Amino acid sequence: MTMVHNDRFLPKWVEYYSSQLGKENLIVFFDGLDQVIPEECKGIECIRIPKMKGDVVATDHQRSRFMSEQAAKLFNKGADMVIACDADEFLIADPALGMTLPEFLSSLPDYPSHSGLGVDVLQDLQTERQMDFSMPFLSQRHIGWLHSRYTKPSVITRPLTWGGGYHRVKNTNFHIAKGLYLFHFGAADLESLKRISEDPNRVNNGWTRHQNKRLRNLETISRLSLRDWDKTVDKVRRIQTFCRPMFAPNKPTTFGLKFVAEIPGRFAKMV
């Protein structure tokens, strides 16, 4: 499931998840009764809902509560697992495992929720051009910040309540599955960031601070050395498994340590 409002990542979201799960297993909620359902959503369950009101924080929490309620309805109808994520987030099983996403998820223990290790994909401003949204994303980007913010419990196996932005599930722990990654592309293209930052609707909704943070992340990674992916991901997964912020004991953290790795070529055609 995802919820969108004029989201340019939706075509890629549909393309990827329909190839992994089948269109019949996808649900897209359109935030606003005025939203036009695009052609690529043909064959997918698409539901328009009244526009959620408030700033970016308030709507984040509204969306998570709404999606938790929708997930509970799906479990009541017999669903085994429910995945919820933003349209710029892609849950990927490491291609080195030779498993599809459903095969990988089916192999996991019966935990209440499962997280992929968060990977914030960022543009190398020195060497990478504006992203072509019609081409595979990971063939155009090679820097991944292994960021706890995107280590989200996107997969649940029973009715649970997500916190704002799906960053945690309430009243239960999280489990980071080895070999599973959540790739986030919200800051993967500078030109797209600039356009969003200039959108008056986004500005009025309180997105300016959020977008400025993403822009600063692009500057931050330019000062860091790239680490080897396969040597780093297990280390970061262990840190995030055992380290928690005092104010949020069911969320992962690296306590300010920054791990930026080169995304291996085996991922290039996944998204």
N, C-alpha and C positions, 0 to 999 in steps of 0.2 A: 504494500500500500504506500501511496505517497499523496501529498496534498500540494497543489500548485496554484500560483496566481501569475499568469503571463510569464511563465518560466521557460527560458531558452534551452534549459537542459532536458526538458521533457522528452524530446525526440530520441535523445541518446538513452535516457532512462528506459523508455519503451523498447528500444532496439535491444538493449542488453538483457533486461529482465525477461522479455518475451522469449529470447533465445535460450535462456536458462530454465525458465519456469513455465513457459507457455502463456499466451495472452489470456487464456481462460482463467488463469490464476492471479491476474493483476487487477488492482482496483486503483483508480485515480479519482481523488476528490478535488473538485475545482472550487477554490475559495472565492465565491462571488457568483450570483445568479446571472450576471452579465457575461460571464466567461464563455468563450467560444471553444467548443471541443474540436481539436484539430484532427485532420485526416488520419494521422499516424495512430490515433487511439481507437480506430475502428476494430471491433472485436474484443475490446477491453471494457470492463464494467466502469463506466464514467458517471459520477454523481456530482451535480452542482449543489452547493450549499450556500446559505446567506453569508455574506462577507463578514469575517471576524473583525471585531472592533478593538481598537486600542493600539498601543505602541508595540514595538518588536518583541519586548519581553512578555507583555500581556498576551499577545497573540500566540507566542511560542507555547505558553502554558495552556491556552485554550486548545490549540491544535493537538498537543500531547494528550490532554484529557479526552478529546473527541476521538482520537485514533485508538486510545486504550479501550474506549467503549465499543468501537467498531471491531476491534480484535476480539473482545469478549463475545460479541455476536457470532463471529466466525468460528470460535471454539465451540459455541453452543450448537453450531451446524455441523461439527465434526472435523474441523481443521486440525492438523497435526502440529503445525508451526505457523506463526504469522511473522512476517518481516515488515517493519515500517522504517522508512528513511526519507530524507529529503531528495529532491530530484537531482541534486548534484552529488549524490553519494552512491557508491557502487560496491556491493559486497562481493568479494572475489576470493575463491579458493585458489591457492597457489597452483599455477599450471604444472609445476614440477611434480605435483601429486598425481596427475593424470586422472582427476575426478571432476565431474560436473559439480555445480553448486548443490543441486539436490542430493547427489551421492555423498558429498562431503557432509552436508547438514544431517543426513540420515545416519551417518556414522558416529555422531557425537553422543556423549552421555546424556541422560535424561535430566539435565539441569533446567531450572525454571527459565533461564535466559542464556543467550550466548552472544559474545562480542567478537568482532573482528578487531585486530590491532589497527588503530587509527593511522592513516597516512594522508597528510595534507599535501596534495600535489601543487607545487609552486612553479611559476615560470622563472627560468634563468634569463634575466633581462639582457645579459651580455651575449647569449648565444641562441636564444629561442625566439622565433617570430610569433606574431599574433596567431592564436589557435584557429584552425579550420575545424568548425564544428561538424562538418560532414565526414571527416577522417577519424580514424582511431585516435582517441585522446593520448593514450600512453605511447604512441609512436611519435608524439610531438613533445613530450615532456619527460624529463629524466630525474627530477629532484623530488624526493619525498621526505617531508618532515614527519618523523614518527611521533605523532602528537597525541597526548592523552585526551585532549578535547574531542577527538574523533574516534576514540575507542568507546563505541556506544553499544549498549545491549539491544541491537536492532532486531534480534531474533528472540521471540518468546515462544514457549511451548505450553503455556497455560495462561488464563486471564491474569494480567498484571497491570499495574499503572505506571506508565512512563512519566518521568519528570520532563521539564521543559526542554525541547530540542532533542528528546530521546537520549539525553546524556546519562540517564540512570533509570533503574526501575526501583520503585519505592518498596521499602520493607523487605528487600532481599539482596543478596550479594550479586556480583557480576562474575562471569567466567570468560576469559579471553581464550578462544580456541586457537591452538597452534596450527598455522597454515591458512588462517582466515584473515582477510584484511578488509577494512572499510576505506576505500579510496574516496577522498573528498576533493572536488574540483572547483570549489567556490572562488579560490584565488589563483587558479591556473592560467588566467589570461588577464593581463593588465588592462587592455582596451575594454573588456567586458566590465571590469571593476570600475573603470572611469565612467562608463555609461550608467551603471547602477548608481554610482555616487551622485550623478547629475539628475537622476530621476526625482522630480518633486514629490511624487507619492511616497517614495522610499525615504526621502529626507523628512517629510512630515510624520512618517511612521517611526522615526528614531533610528534609522539605519546608519547615519553618518559615523557614529563612533565605531560601529561594527565594521564598516568598510575601511575606515582609517586604520583599524587594527590589522586588517588583511594586507593593506598596503605596506604597513611597517614590517609585516612578516616577510614580504618580498625583499626588503632591505636587509633584514636580519640574516636570511639564508645566504646572501651574497658574501657575508663575512665568515661563513662557517665552511670547514672542510668536509667534503663528502666522504662518508664512511662506506665500507663494504656492507651491502644489504644482508647477505646471509649470515655474516658474523655479528650483525647488530640487532636484528629483529628479535632473536631469542633473548638477548640481554634486556632489551627494552620491555619485552613482554613480561619477563620476571619482575622487573622494577615496578611496572604498572600493576601487576598482580598483588604485590605486597605493600605498596606505598599508597596511602590515602590522605587526602587533605583532612585536617581536623574538623572542618565545618561540614564535610560531606564524606563520611566513611564508606559509602557505597559507590564512590566514583574513583577512577584511577588518577594517578599523578606521577610526574617525574621530579617534582620539587624544583622546577626551574632548569633542570638539566636539558640541554637541547641535543637531539640526535637527528641528523640529516643524512640520509643515505641515497645512493644512486639506485634507482629502480631498475632491476634486471631486464634485459631484453626479452625474456620469456613472457613478460606481461604486455608487450607492445601492442598486441592485437586483441587483448581481452576486452577493452572498452573503446 
